[in-house]
Amino acid sequence: MSIVLIRQDGKIGIWQKAFQDQYPDLPVYHFEEEHPKEEITMAIVWKHPHGSLSPYPNLRCIASFGAGVDFIFEDPERPPDVAITRVVDDALAEDMSEYVLTAIMGHLKNTSQYVKDQFRGMWSPKPYSRISDHTIGIMGIGTLGTHLAKDLRNIGFKVIGWSKNPKALEGIPVYHGAESRKEFLSKSSVLVCLLPLTPETREILNRDTLNLLPMGGYLINVARGGHLKEEDLIPLLDSGHLSGACLDVFAEEPLPKEHPFWDHPLIQITPHVASVSDPASVVPQLAENYLRLSRGEELRNRIDLQQGY
């Protein structure tokens, strides 16, 4: 039994070293080095090349390096019955919460706009709003969404949530199902998307959905670029229905230089940095699942292959 690491972002050496430092006896291979493919039982992947899982006849688990798994399901050559797991990490949840809080407060106090004004040499004071003025709507009440909802509530925000299935959070109303989505959106002055990306949720942030937000609503997308129908956003900003958007994820990454989002004054762009897996924190749970696999035990954070999350 062995592990192969598959990713193309230049960080694979960092992850391999983290395994070697913490678990020197585990056989962990870089997918581009020579390795015994028939011995591989776990592949740990991040946006892997399609088809790169096919050479492993004894593969029993595909593990994501992070919280997202949509890219695994998008591989048409993925072994269909192999277990899939994801990372659930307190550090990831806290990082995400801090990012979203930063984005919300930047919107309330206009700080992101003042940064742009500074580079134009503009002195342009604007009215600001307060925590008590806003209801934060969180689409997706999973591990990250729950953590965020509790943090926002604890500092005084009114918080509501929406999910596909019923969820219960103490002190936080959670709507569920398509029939309640309209009411949820109509109450959300700031909408945060933390949904998993599935065929059902792809382009769920579209003209019809975003038009249901109150006039002057603000969008924060920190889930996946595929949730947003990109061509629908700018008309909603230009019409004044939306007051702005903070986007950390995009349909194509890196965002192409010619993309119209770069030049729009009401869009704040960050390069998919809201919550990034830390090898020191994440390697222990990946290694634990490998050991569980070797002992025939139930895997932690296993994905429902039918639901896609």
C-alpha positions as CSV (number, residue, x, y, z in Angstrom):
1,M,0.0,0.0,0.0
2,S,1.3,3.5,-0.9
3,I,0.2,7.1,-1.5
4,V,0.6,9.2,-4.6
5,L,0.3,13.0,-4.6
6,I,-1.1,14.6,-7.7
7,R,-1.2,18.4,-8.2
8,Q,0.2,20.9,-10.7
9,D,0.6,24.2,-8.8
10,G,4.3,23.8,-7.8
11,K,3.5,22.9,-4.2
12,I,3.7,19.1,-4.4
13,G,7.3,19.1,-3.0
14,I,6.1,21.0,0.1
15,W,3.4,18.4,0.8
16,Q,5.8,15.5,0.2
17,K,8.2,17.0,2.7
18,A,5.4,17.5,5.2
19,F,4.6,13.8,5.0
20,Q,8.3,12.8,5.3
21,D,8.8,15.1,8.3
22,Q,5.7,13.8,10.2
23,Y,5.3,10.3,8.9
24,P,8.7,9.1,7.6
25,D,7.7,5.5,7.3
26,L,4.7,6.2,5.0
27,P,5.4,5.5,1.3
28,V,4.5,8.7,-0.4
29,Y,5.3,9.4,-4.1
30,H,5.2,12.4,-6.4
31,F,3.1,11.4,-9.4
32,E,5.8,12.5,-11.9
33,E,8.5,10.4,-10.3
34,E,9.0,6.7,-10.9
35,H,6.7,4.8,-8.6
36,P,5.0,1.4,-8.3
37,K,1.5,2.1,-9.6
38,E,0.1,-1.2,-8.7
39,E,0.9,-0.5,-5.0
40,I,-1.0,2.8,-4.9
41,T,-4.1,2.6,-2.8
42,M,-4.6,6.3,-2.0
43,A,-4.3,9.3,-4.4
44,I,-4.2,12.7,-2.7
45,V,-5.2,15.3,-5.4
46,W,-5.8,18.9,-6.1
47,K,-7.1,19.9,-9.6
48,H,-5.3,16.9,-11.0
49,P,-5.0,16.3,-14.8
50,H,-8.0,14.4,-16.1
51,G,-7.1,10.8,-16.6
52,S,-4.2,10.8,-14.1
53,L,-6.0,8.5,-11.8
54,S,-6.4,5.8,-14.4
55,P,-3.0,4.1,-14.1
56,Y,-3.7,2.9,-10.5
57,P,-5.5,-0.5,-10.7
58,N,-5.7,-0.9,-6.9
59,L,-6.8,2.6,-6.0
60,R,-9.3,2.6,-3.0
61,C,-9.4,6.2,-2.0
62,I,-9.2,9.6,-3.7
63,A,-8.5,12.3,-1.1
64,S,-8.8,16.0,-1.8
65,F,-6.0,18.2,-0.4
66,G,-8.7,20.7,0.6
67,A,-12.4,21.1,1.4
68,G,-13.5,21.1,-2.2
69,V,-14.1,17.9,-4.3
70,D,-15.9,19.2,-7.3
71,F,-12.8,18.9,-9.5
72,I,-12.6,15.2,-8.7
73,F,-16.2,14.6,-10.0
74,E,-15.3,16.7,-13.1
75,D,-12.7,14.1,-14.2
76,P,-14.5,11.9,-16.8
77,E,-12.0,9.1,-16.2
78,R,-12.4,9.0,-12.4
79,P,-12.8,5.5,-11.1
80,P,-16.6,5.8,-10.4
81,D,-16.8,3.6,-7.2
82,V,-13.6,4.6,-5.4
83,A,-14.2,6.4,-2.1
84,I,-13.6,10.2,-2.0
85,T,-12.7,12.2,1.1
86,R,-12.2,15.9,1.8
87,V,-10.4,17.9,4.4
88,V,-12.3,19.2,7.4
89,D,-9.9,21.4,9.4
90,D,-10.5,24.0,12.1
91,A,-7.7,26.2,10.7
92,L,-9.4,26.2,7.3
93,A,-12.7,27.1,8.9
94,E,-11.2,29.9,10.9
95,D,-9.3,31.3,7.9
96,M,-12.5,31.4,5.8
97,S,-14.4,33.1,8.6
98,E,-11.7,35.8,9.0
99,Y,-11.6,36.4,5.2
100,V,-15.4,36.8,5.0
101,L,-15.5,39.1,8.0
102,T,-12.8,41.2,6.4
103,A,-14.8,41.4,3.2
104,I,-18.0,42.3,5.0
105,M,-16.4,45.0,7.1
106,G,-14.6,46.5,4.0
107,H,-18.0,46.8,2.4
108,L,-19.7,48.3,5.5
109,K,-16.9,50.9,5.9
110,N,-16.0,51.4,2.2
111,T,-12.4,50.6,2.8
112,S,-12.0,48.6,-0.4
113,Q,-13.3,51.6,-2.4
114,Y,-11.0,54.0,-0.5
115,V,-8.0,51.9,-1.6
116,K,-9.0,52.4,-5.2
117,D,-9.7,56.1,-4.6
118,Q,-6.2,56.5,-3.2
119,F,-4.5,55.3,-6.4
120,R,-6.7,57.8,-8.3
121,G,-5.8,60.6,-5.9
122,M,-9.5,61.0,-5.0
123,W,-10.8,62.4,-1.7
124,S,-14.3,61.1,-1.7
125,P,-16.0,60.4,1.7
126,K,-18.9,58.0,1.6
127,P,-21.7,57.1,4.0
128,Y,-20.9,54.0,6.0
129,S,-23.2,51.4,7.6
130,R,-23.1,49.5,10.9
131,I,-23.2,45.8,11.9
132,S,-26.7,46.4,13.2
133,D,-27.9,47.5,9.7
134,H,-27.2,44.2,8.0
135,T,-28.5,40.6,7.8
136,I,-25.8,38.2,6.4
137,G,-27.2,35.4,4.4
138,I,-25.0,32.3,4.1
139,M,-25.7,29.9,1.3
140,G,-24.3,26.6,2.4
141,I,-24.4,25.6,6.1
142,G,-21.8,22.9,6.1
143,T,-18.6,22.9,8.2
144,L,-17.3,26.3,6.9
145,G,-20.8,27.9,6.8
146,T,-21.6,26.9,10.3
147,H,-18.4,28.2,11.7
148,L,-18.8,31.5,9.9
149,A,-22.5,31.8,11.0
150,K,-21.5,31.4,14.6
151,D,-18.6,33.9,14.4
152,L,-20.8,36.6,12.7
153,R,-23.6,36.1,15.2
154,N,-21.1,36.4,18.1
155,I,-20.0,39.9,17.0
156,G,-23.5,41.1,16.6
157,F,-24.6,40.4,13.0
158,K,-28.1,39.2,12.2
159,V,-27.4,35.9,10.4
160,I,-29.6,33.6,8.4
161,G,-28.6,30.5,6.4
162,W,-29.9,28.4,3.5
163,S,-29.1,24.8,2.6
164,K,-30.5,22.1,0.4
165,N,-31.7,20.0,3.4
166,P,-32.9,21.0,6.9
167,K,-30.2,22.1,9.3
168,A,-30.6,23.4,12.9
169,L,-28.3,26.1,14.3
170,E,-29.0,27.6,17.7
171,G,-30.1,31.2,17.4
172,I,-29.7,31.2,13.6
173,P,-32.7,30.7,11.3
174,V,-31.8,28.2,8.5
175,Y,-34.0,28.0,5.4
176,H,-33.9,25.0,3.2
177,G,-35.0,23.8,-0.2
178,A,-35.9,25.7,-3.3
179,E,-39.3,26.8,-2.0
180,S,-37.7,28.9,0.8
181,R,-34.8,30.4,-1.2
182,K,-36.7,33.5,-2.3
183,E,-37.6,34.5,1.3
184,F,-34.0,33.8,2.4
185,L,-32.5,36.0,-0.4
186,S,-35.0,38.8,0.1
187,K,-33.7,39.2,3.7
188,S,-30.0,39.0,2.9
189,S,-28.3,42.4,2.6
190,V,-25.0,40.6,2.2
191,L,-25.0,37.2,0.5
192,V,-22.1,34.8,1.2
193,C,-21.8,31.7,-1.1
194,L,-20.3,28.6,0.6
195,L,-22.1,25.9,-1.3
196,P,-20.5,22.8,-2.7
197,L,-20.4,22.9,-6.4
198,T,-22.7,20.3,-7.9
199,P,-24.8,20.2,-11.1
200,E,-27.7,21.6,-8.9
201,T,-25.7,24.6,-7.7
202,R,-23.7,25.4,-10.8
203,E,-24.6,29.1,-11.8
204,I,-27.0,29.4,-8.9
205,L,-25.7,33.0,-8.5
206,N,-27.4,34.3,-11.6
207,R,-29.6,37.3,-12.6
208,D,-32.8,35.8,-11.3
209,T,-31.3,34.7,-8.0
210,L,-29.4,37.9,-7.3
211,N,-32.3,40.1,-8.3
212,L,-34.1,38.7,-5.2
213,L,-31.6,40.3,-2.9
214,P,-32.6,43.7,-1.5
215,M,-31.7,46.8,-3.5
216,G,-28.0,47.5,-2.8
217,G,-27.2,43.9,-1.8
218,Y,-23.6,42.8,-1.7
219,L,-22.2,39.5,-3.0
220,I,-19.3,37.5,-1.5
221,N,-18.3,34.3,-3.4
222,V,-15.7,32.2,-1.6
223,A,-17.0,28.8,-2.8
224,R,-16.3,28.0,-6.4
225,G,-16.3,30.1,-9.6
226,G,-18.8,27.8,-11.2
227,H,-21.5,29.1,-8.8
228,L,-21.6,32.5,-10.5
229,K,-23.0,33.1,-13.9
230,E,-20.3,35.7,-14.6
231,E,-22.0,37.5,-17.5
232,D,-25.0,38.3,-15.2
233,L,-23.0,40.2,-12.5
234,I,-21.9,43.4,-14.2
235,P,-25.4,44.4,-15.4
236,L,-26.7,44.0,-11.8
237,L,-23.9,46.2,-10.5
238,D,-24.3,48.8,-13.3
239,S,-28.1,49.0,-12.6
240,G,-27.5,49.7,-8.9
241,H,-29.3,46.6,-7.8
242,L,-26.1,45.3,-6.3
243,S,-23.7,47.7,-4.5
244,G,-20.7,45.5,-5.0
245,A,-19.1,42.1,-5.0
246,C,-16.1,40.4,-3.5
247,L,-14.9,37.4,-5.5
248,D,-12.2,35.0,-4.5
249,V,-13.1,32.3,-7.0
250,F,-13.6,32.3,-10.7
251,A,-14.7,30.0,-13.6
252,E,-11.2,30.2,-15.0
253,E,-8.2,30.6,-12.7
254,P,-6.0,32.6,-12.9
255,L,-8.6,35.1,-14.0
256,P,-7.7,36.1,-17.6
257,K,-6.1,39.5,-18.0
258,E,-8.8,40.6,-20.4
259,H,-11.6,39.7,-18.1
260,P,-14.0,42.6,-17.5
261,F,-14.1,42.0,-13.7
262,W,-10.6,43.5,-13.4
263,D,-11.7,47.0,-14.4
264,H,-15.0,47.2,-12.7
265,P,-14.9,49.7,-9.8
266,L,-17.5,47.7,-7.7
267,I,-15.8,44.3,-7.9
268,Q,-13.0,43.4,-5.4
269,I,-10.9,40.5,-6.6
270,T,-8.6,38.2,-4.6
271,P,-6.7,35.2,-6.1
272,H,-8.4,32.2,-4.4
273,V,-6.8,32.8,-1.1
274,A,-9.8,32.9,1.4
275,S,-8.8,29.6,2.9
276,V,-5.7,27.6,2.0
277,S,-4.8,24.2,3.3
278,D,-1.7,24.2,5.6
279,P,0.4,21.0,5.2
280,A,1.4,20.9,8.8
281,S,-2.3,21.0,9.9
282,V,-3.8,18.8,7.2
283,V,-1.2,16.0,6.7
284,P,-2.2,14.3,10.0
285,Q,-5.8,13.7,8.9
286,L,-4.7,12.6,5.4
287,A,-2.3,10.1,7.0
288,E,-5.0,8.9,9.5
289,N,-7.3,8.1,6.6
290,Y,-4.5,6.2,4.9
291,L,-4.0,4.1,8.0
292,R,-7.7,3.6,8.3
293,L,-7.8,2.4,4.7
294,S,-5.0,0.0,5.4
295,R,-6.9,-1.4,8.4
296,G,-10.2,-1.7,6.6
297,E,-11.8,1.0,8.9
298,E,-14.4,3.6,8.0
299,L,-12.8,6.7,6.4
300,R,-13.2,10.2,8.0
301,N,-14.9,13.0,6.0
302,R,-16.1,10.7,3.3
303,I,-18.1,12.2,0.4
304,D,-21.5,10.9,-0.6
305,L,-20.8,9.8,-4.2
306,Q,-24.4,10.4,-5.2
307,Q,-24.8,13.9,-3.7
308,G,-21.3,15.0,-4.7
309,Y,-20.5,16.5,-1.2
